[in-house]
Amino acid sequence: MIRCYYNKKTLCWAKWNWLYGLVFFSILVYSWTVPIVVWMIVQSPFHPFTVAFVAVVGFAIRETVRIQWNHRCVDKTTIRNAGDEITLDDETIRLIKADGTQITLPRKGLKIQTPQGFTGSRIFIIWNSQFVSCHEVVLTNVMENARELVEAIDPSLWDRVMNPT
């Protein structure tokens, strides 16, 4: 039997992680790029180097925002499922939510979906292909024993998702 839950340290980390990411993002991007871009545009707005530099900076900002957004989604999912406990045994997977509601799915036919994300933070959605209803179990990679649970359902998925080299 595998039991998954969020410990207090993880929940505290998820609660404040978005702020640290926002500060890092602001320092990384805006402290040096914005003044340079403004200066370059004022000096010669249509120079090929200026256009290329602005395009590269725009791409870097977009990718950084995307990474921060993904981390924020994982943090929000972690906090939203803070009191959840997942148990996987030989026959079923059971989700017991903080409010006391339960979802029980047979182990046979379980599938895991991993929405697009980046290495380091990931959301795993577990559902049963035999049931059309919207019953699903959501966990993140920061949940205690998440790796064991994911690998018990789909061997080697964790390595493929978390280390996509």
N, C-alpha and C positions, 0 to 999 in steps of 0.2 A: 504494500500500500504506500502511495506517495501522497504526502500532505503538503499543500502550498498555502502560504499566507504572507502578508506584508508585516515586517517587523517595524518597531517604532523608529529606529534609525533611518530606515528607508523612507518612511512617510515624512519624516522631518526633512530629509534631503529633497524629496519631491516637492515639498511645500515651498522651499526657498530656492530651488535650482533655477527657476525661471528668472529670478532677480539677478543671480550671478551671471547667467547667460546674457541677459540684457545689458548689464554693465560691461561685460567682456566684449560684446558685439559693438556697443557704442564706442568704447575705447579703440578697438581694433579698426573699425571702419571710418568713423567720422572724425577722429582726431587728426588723421593725416591725409585722407583722401579728399575730403570736401574742400579744404583750403587750396590744395593743389589743383583740383579740377576747376574751381572758380578762377584761380589765377590764370590757368592755361586758356580758358574760354575767353577771359578778358583780353589776354595778349593777342591771341590769334584763333578765333573761333572755328575757322574752316581749314586749319592746317591738318594734314593727314595724321601726323603724330598725335595731335590733340584729340581727333576723332577716335583714333585707335585706343588711346589711353582711357578716354571716357567710356568706350565700349567695354574694355577689360574691367574697369572699376565697376561699371554697372553689372556686369556678369558676376563679379566677385561678391558684390552686395546681394544680388539675387540669391546666389548659392548659400551665402551665410544666413540670410533670412530663412531660406528653406530648411537648413539644418536646425536653426533655432526653433522654427515652427514644429518640426518633427519631435525635437526633444520636449517641447512644451506639450504636445499631444500625449506623449508617453507619461509625462508628469501628471497631467490632468486625469488620464486614465487610471494611474496609480492611486491618486487621491480619491477619485470617484469610487474605486473598488477597495478602499482602505480596510473595511471590515470583512471582506470576503475571504472565505476559506474553501479551497478546492481539494477534493480527495479523489484519488484514482485508485481503484482496486481491480481485481481480476475481471469483474463483471460490468462495473459501471464507473462513470465519472459523476461526481456530485459537487455542485456549487451551493454553498450556504452563504447567503448574503448577510450583510450586517443587520438588515431589518427582519431577518428570520426566514425569509422566503427561500425555497430550495428549488434547484433544477437538477434533475437526475436524468442522465442519458446513458443508454447502453454503450459499452466500450466498443463493441463491434460496429464498424462503419464510421468511427470518428475521423474527422478531417481537421487539419489546421490551416488556417489562412493567415498569412503575414502581409499586411498592407505595406506598400513601398515605404522604406525607411532607410536609415543609415546604421552602420555598424556602431555599436555602443548603446543604442536604445531601440527597443522593438516592442511592438504589440503583437500578441498572438491571439487569434480568435479560434476557439475550438467549437465545432458543431458536428452534428451527426447527420450524415447524408440520407438516412432513412426517415428523418423527420423534416417535414417541410415548414413546420412552425418556426418562429423566430427565437427558439431557445438556443442560446450560445453562451459559452464560457469565455470570458476575456481575462487575459493575464499579460503582464509585462515581464521583461527579462530581469527586472529587479526583485521579483517575488522570490521568496525563499523556496528552493527546490524546483524552480521553474524549468531549469535545464533537464532535470530527471524526468519531469512530467512530459515535456515536449519530446524527448528522445524515447520515452516509453510508447508514445502514440505514433511517432514517425521517426524512426532511427536515422541519425545523421542530419536531420533538418536543422538542428541548432548550429552545427558547424557550417552548413551551407549558408544559413541566414546571417549568422554573427561574424563569420570569417569568409566573405565571398571572394577570396582570391583565386 
